[in-house]
Amino acid sequence: MAGRNRREHYMNPASTAVLVACTVAALVLGTILWFQTALRPVSSDPVTKLVVIRPGKIKDVAGALEASGVVRHATAFRLMAKARMALEGEHPKAGAYDLSPSMSAEEIWQRICAGQVAKRKVTFPEGFTVAQMAERLQERLQLPTADFLSAARGSRVSRQLGFRLPAGLLEGYLFPSTYEFPVAGDAGQMVGTMLATFQTVFAQPYAEEISRRKLSLHEIVTLASLVEREARKPEERALIAGVLQNRLDRGMRLQCDATVQYALGGHRSRLLYRDLKVSSPYNTYLHAGLPPGPICNPGLACLRAALRPAKTDKLFYVARADGSHVFTRTYEEHQQAIRQVRGR
C-alpha cells in the first residue's frame, strides 16, 4: 500500500518544469497586459485640464496625474518614469501643464520632461495700475498677487531702468499690451518682458526726442499716466498734456482728480470735497508739480502726447458727461464752464 501511494503522488520532473514555466509565462504576460492597459489613455475626451507638477519625487508626480484623472494608474506611470529616467536620463520639470485624458502616459511624460508648460494670453489695457495687473495675473495665470508686486519693485528694477524709482515700484513702466505667459510662471520674468517692451516700444525709439524734452523720462512717463487717466477722447490727449504742461510751467497745482483716485487706492465714481484733502504726495490738489511717479501704466499714444504736448494757451478743463472736456484760459471762464456742464 505504501509503495502504491508513493507512485500515485509521483510527478514527472519534466511536467513540473512545464507547469512552472506556464505559470511564470502567464504571470509575465498578465503583467505586460496590465502595464500596457494602465498606460493607455484614460478616455477619448480631448478636453485639457490644467495640472500642476510640483518639485518632488516621481511618486508624487504620478499621484498628482492620477488624481487629476489624466493617467489610469499612478504605479504604472511611476514604473515607466523610473525606467525612462534610468535609460534616457529624462526628468520631469515642475510647472503647470495642459493635459487631457485622451493622452497616453508616454505623451504626458514627454510633455512634462520637455517642459511644455501651459501658457495663456493676458491683456493689460492702457491705464492699468501695477496692482490691477497683479490681480489679472492671479485670475488668468494663478500667480499670487504678492509675487508680482514683489517682482515689480526693488533694486533690480531700478538697475534695468538706469535710475532710482520712488518707492522702488515699477508703476508706469510695465507696457500695456497682450502677452503670452506660462501659467503660474516666474513673476520676475514677466516683469522683465513688460519692461523690455516699454524700452523697445518707447524709450529706445524716442530716445533722441526724450533727451530734447525739458522733462526727464520719469517725468514724461508720470505726465503720460495723468493724461491716460484724464483723457477719454483720443483727440484730446495732446491738448490735456498741453494744459498740464502750462500749469507746471507756471508753478500751478495740477488739481488732477486722477491723482487723488490713486492716492485713495482705488477708483470712485465721484470724488467728494473731503477726498481732495487726502494726505498723500500724489494729491495734486495739495502739492504743486507732478506727483512722485506715474499713477498707472500709460500706452504709447499718451506717452507720445506727454512727449509732444499741444501748444495752447488753455489752463483749465472740465469734463462733460460724454467724456469730452471744455478747455478754458482763465479761472472765471473755467467756473462758467463748470456751471454749464452741470446745468446750473
VEXLUM-584860 format. One record per residue (C-alpha): z, y, x; residue number from 1. Coordinates in nm, 2 decimals, m for minus. Each point is the difference from the previous one (the first is absolute). Layout:
// VEXLUM-584860
pz:py:px:num
Z:Y:X:NUM
...
// end
This chain:
// VEXLUM-584860
pz:py:px:num
0.00:0.00:0.00:1
0.09:0.24:0.28:2
m0.32:m0.06:0.18:3
m0.20:0.05:m0.32:4
0.16:0.34:m0.06:5
m0.08:0.12:0.35:6
m0.36:m0.09:m0.06:7
m0.01:0.18:m0.34:8
0.13:0.33:0.16:9
m0.22:m0.02:0.30:10
m0.26:0.28:0.02:11
m0.30:0.01:0.23:12
0.03:0.27:0.27:13
m0.36:0.10:m0.06:14
0.07:0.06:m0.37:15
0.31:0.20:0.09:16
m0.21:0.22:0.23:17
m0.26:0.05:m0.26:18
0.26:0.10:m0.26:19
0.17:0.25:0.24:20
m0.34:0.15:0.09:21
m0.10:0.04:m0.36:22
0.34:0.16:m0.08:23
m0.04:0.24:0.29:24
m0.36:0.08:m0.09:25
0.10:0.06:m0.36:26
0.28:0.24:0.11:27
m0.23:0.18:0.24:28
m0.28:0.03:m0.26:29
0.25:0.12:m0.26:30
0.14:0.26:0.24:31
m0.35:0.12:0.09:32
m0.09:0.02:m0.37:33
0.32:0.18:m0.08:34
m0.05:0.24:0.29:35
m0.36:0.08:m0.10:36
0.10:0.05:m0.36:37
0.30:0.22:0.10:38
m0.23:0.23:0.20:39
m0.26:0.05:m0.28:40
m0.01:0.32:m0.21:41
0.26:0.02:m0.26:42
m0.25:0.10:m0.27:43
m0.34:0.15:m0.05:44
0.15:0.34:m0.08:45
m0.16:0.26:0.23:46
0.24:0.28:m0.09:47
0.19:0.10:0.32:48
0.37:0.05:0.03:49
0.17:0.23:0.25:50
0.21:m0.23:0.23:51
0.22:0.15:0.26:52
0.04:m0.21:0.32:53
0.30:0.10:0.19:54
0.08:m0.07:0.37:55
0.18:m0.34:0.02:56
m0.04:m0.37:0.03:57
m0.30:m0.20:m0.14:58
0.24:m0.15:m0.25:59
0.07:0.34:m0.15:60
m0.37:0.09:0.00:61
m0.09:m0.33:m0.18:62
0.28:0.05:m0.25:63
m0.12:0.36:m0.08:64
m0.35:m0.13:m0.06:65
0.12:m0.28:m0.23:66
0.23:0.23:m0.19:67
m0.29:0.24:m0.05:68
m0.21:m0.28:m0.15:69
m0.28:0.01:0.25:70
0.07:m0.34:0.18:71
0.08:m0.33:m0.17:72
0.27:m0.13:0.24:73
0.19:0.19:0.27:74
0.07:m0.31:0.20:75
m0.37:m0.09:0.03:76
m0.09:0.36:0.09:77
0.28:0.01:0.27:78
m0.13:m0.33:0.15:79
m0.35:0.13:0.01:80
0.11:0.33:0.15:81
0.20:m0.16:0.27:82
m0.29:m0.22:0.10:83
m0.23:0.30:0.02:84
0.25:0.19:0.20:85
0.04:m0.28:0.25:86
m0.37:m0.08:0.03:87
m0.16:0.35:m0.02:88
0.29:0.24:0.07:89
m0.04:0.18:m0.34:90
0.29:0.19:m0.14:91
0.05:0.18:m0.34:92
0.03:0.38:0.01:93
0.25:0.18:m0.22:94
m0.14:0.22:m0.28:95
m0.11:0.02:m0.36:96
m0.30:m0.22:m0.09:97
m0.23:m0.03:m0.30:98
0.00:m0.38:m0.07:99
m0.12:m0.20:m0.30:100
0.08:m0.35:m0.13:101
m0.37:m0.08:0.04:102
0.03:0.02:0.38:103
0.07:m0.32:0.20:104
0.30:m0.02:0.23:105
m0.25:0.01:0.29:106
m0.15:0.33:m0.13:107
0.34:0.15:m0.05:108
0.11:m0.10:0.35:109
m0.31:0.15:0.16:110
0.05:0.33:m0.19:111
0.37:0.05:0.10:112
m0.07:m0.10:0.36:113
m0.29:0.25:0.02:114
0.23:0.27:m0.14:115
m0.25:0.08:m0.28:116
0.27:0.20:m0.19:117
m0.05:0.14:m0.34:118
m0.12:0.36:m0.01:119
m0.01:0.26:m0.28:120
m0.17:0.33:m0.05:121
0.24:0.29:m0.04:122
m0.11:0.35:m0.11:123
0.21:0.31:0.08:124
m0.12:0.30:m0.20:125
m0.01:0.34:0.16:126
0.34:0.17:m0.03:127
0.21:m0.32:0.02:128
0.33:0.05:0.19:129
0.11:m0.26:0.26:130
0.26:m0.11:m0.26:131
m0.27:m0.06:m0.26:132
m0.20:m0.19:0.25:133
0.30:m0.22:0.08:134
0.05:m0.08:m0.37:135
m0.37:m0.10:m0.04:136
0.01:m0.22:0.31:137
0.31:m0.18:m0.14:138
m0.18:m0.04:m0.34:139
m0.33:m0.12:0.15:140
0.10:m0.17:0.33:141
0.36:m0.10:m0.05:142
0.09:0.22:0.29:143
0.36:0.14:m0.02:144
0.00:0.37:m0.04:145
0.26:0.04:0.27:146
m0.23:m0.17:0.25:147
m0.29:0.24:m0.06:148
0.23:0.31:0.00:149
0.15:m0.11:0.32:150
m0.34:m0.06:0.16:151
m0.11:0.35:m0.11:152
0.26:0.18:0.21:153
0.13:0.00:0.35:154
m0.10:0.08:0.36:155
m0.30:m0.24:m0.01:156
m0.16:0.20:m0.28:157
0.06:0.33:0.19:158
m0.17:m0.15:0.31:159
m0.30:m0.10:m0.20:160
m0.04:0.35:m0.13:161
0.08:0.18:0.32:162
0.28:0.22:m0.13:163
0.34:m0.04:m0.16:164
0.02:m0.02:m0.38:165
0.27:0.16:m0.21:166
0.25:m0.28:m0.08:167
m0.25:m0.23:0.17:168
m0.17:m0.08:m0.33:169
m0.37:m0.06:m0.01:170
m0.05:0.19:m0.33:171
m0.35:0.16:m0.01:172
m0.16:m0.22:0.27:173
m0.05:m0.33:m0.19:174
m0.35:0.06:m0.12:175
m0.05:m0.08:m0.37:176
m0.27:m0.26:m0.04:177
m0.06:m0.36:m0.10:178
0.12:m0.25:0.26:179
0.01:m0.38:0.02:180
0.33:m0.13:0.13:181
0.16:m0.34:0.04:182
0.25:m0.09:m0.27:183
0.36:0.04:0.14:184
m0.16:0.12:0.32:185
0.12:0.21:0.29:186
0.10:0.35:m0.12:187
m0.05:0.15:0.34:188
m0.36:m0.12:0.01:189
m0.07:0.15:m0.34:190
0.15:0.33:0.10:191
m0.21:m0.01:0.32:192
m0.32:m0.07:m0.19:193
0.06:0.29:m0.24:194
0.09:0.24:0.28:195
m0.31:m0.11:0.20:196
m0.21:0.08:m0.31:197
0.15:0.35:m0.01:198
m0.10:0.05:0.36:199
m0.35:m0.14:m0.05:200
m0.08:0.18:m0.33:201
0.16:0.34:0.07:202
0.19:0.07:0.33:203
m0.28:m0.11:0.24:204
m0.32:0.12:m0.19:205
0.16:0.34:m0.07:206
0.19:0.03:0.33:207
m0.20:0.31:0.12:208
0.03:0.18:m0.33:209
0.37:m0.09:m0.01:210
0.05:0.15:0.34:211
m0.15:0.33:m0.12:212
0.22:0.02:m0.30:213
0.31:0.23:0.04:214
0.21:m0.28:m0.15:215
0.10:m0.32:0.19:216
m0.12:m0.34:m0.12:217
0.34:m0.06:m0.16:218
m0.01:0.33:m0.18:219
m0.36:m0.07:m0.12:220
0.10:m0.34:m0.14:221
0.31:0.15:m0.16:222
m0.21:0.27:m0.17:223
m0.25:m0.26:m0.11:224
0.28:m0.20:m0.16:225
0.09:0.30:m0.21:226
m0.36:0.05:m0.10:227
m0.02:m0.37:m0.09:228
0.29:0.03:m0.24:229
m0.08:0.34:m0.14:230
m0.38:m0.02:m0.06:231
m0.13:m0.19:m0.30:232
m0.35:0.12:0.01:233
m0.21:m0.08:0.32:234
m0.16:0.34:0.00:235
0.34:0.17:0.03:236
0.12:m0.18:0.31:237
m0.13:0.25:0.25:238
0.11:0.30:m0.22:239
0.35:m0.13:m0.03:240
0.01:m0.05:0.37:241
m0.12:0.36:0.04:242
0.28:0.13:m0.22:243
0.27:m0.20:0.18:244
m0.14:0.12:0.34:245
0.01:0.36:m0.12:246
0.36:m0.04:m0.09:247
0.08:m0.15:0.33:248
m0.17:0.28:0.18:249
0.21:0.26:m0.19:250
0.33:m0.19:0.05:251
0.03:m0.06:m0.37:252
0.17:m0.31:m0.14:253
m0.26:m0.25:m0.12:254
0.20:m0.07:m0.32:255
m0.19:m0.33:m0.04:256
0.13:m0.22:m0.28:257
m0.12:m0.32:0.18:258
0.24:0.06:0.29:259
0.29:0.02:m0.25:260
m0.12:m0.33:m0.16:261
0.01:m0.16:0.35:262
0.34:0.15:0.07:263
0.13:m0.15:m0.33:264
m0.13:m0.34:0.11:265
m0.24:m0.07:m0.29:266
m0.24:0.15:m0.24:267
0.13:0.19:m0.31:268
m0.23:0.10:m0.28:269
0.16:0.34:m0.01:270
0.22:0.18:0.25:271
0.30:0.19:m0.12:272
0.13:0.32:0.14:273
0.29:m0.18:0.16:274
m0.24:m0.24:0.17:275
m0.14:0.30:0.19:276
0.34:0.04:0.17:277
0.02:m0.35:0.15:278
0.14:0.02:0.35:279
m0.28:m0.14:0.22:280
m0.21:0.12:0.29:281
m0.30:m0.11:m0.21:282
0.09:0.24:m0.28:283
m0.26:0.28:0.06:284
0.17:0.21:m0.27:285
0.30:0.04:0.23:286
m0.17:m0.02:0.35:287
m0.29:0.20:0.13:288
m0.29:m0.17:0.18:289
m0.12:m0.36:m0.02:290
0.25:m0.28:m0.07:291
0.10:m0.21:0.30:292
m0.27:m0.25:m0.06:293
m0.25:m0.13:m0.25:294
0.11:m0.09:m0.35:295
m0.26:m0.27:m0.05:296
m0.30:m0.17:0.17:297
m0.30:0.23:m0.07:298
m0.36:m0.12:m0.02:299
m0.29:0.13:0.21:300
m0.10:0.26:m0.26:301
0.34:0.17:0.01:302
0.02:m0.03:0.38:303
m0.33:0.18:0.03:304
0.12:0.26:m0.25:305
0.30:0.07:0.21:306
m0.22:0.01:0.31:307
m0.25:0.24:m0.17:308
0.20:0.20:m0.26:309
m0.21:0.23:m0.22:310
m0.01:0.37:0.09:311
0.17:0.17:m0.29:312
0.22:0.30:m0.09:313
0.20:m0.21:m0.25:314
0.37:m0.05:0.05:315
0.10:m0.18:m0.32:316
m0.11:m0.27:m0.24:317
0.13:m0.16:m0.31:318
m0.11:m0.33:m0.16:319
m0.17:m0.03:m0.33:320
0.05:m0.29:m0.23:321
m0.33:m0.17:0.12:322
0.12:0.01:0.36:323
m0.21:0.30:0.11:324
0.16:0.31:0.12:325
m0.01:0.38:m0.05:326
m0.01:0.18:0.33:327
0.13:0.36:0.04:328
0.06:0.26:0.27:329
0.32:0.17:m0.11:330
0.33:m0.10:m0.14:331
m0.06:0.20:m0.32:332
m0.34:m0.18:m0.05:333
0.18:m0.33:0.07:334
0.26:0.07:m0.27:335
m0.27:0.09:m0.25:336
m0.19:m0.32:0.08:337
0.32:m0.20:m0.06:338
0.04:0.16:m0.34:339
m0.36:m0.07:m0.09:340
0.03:m0.37:0.11:341
0.32:m0.05:m0.20:342
m0.14:0.18:m0.30:343
0.25:0.28:m0.01:344
// end
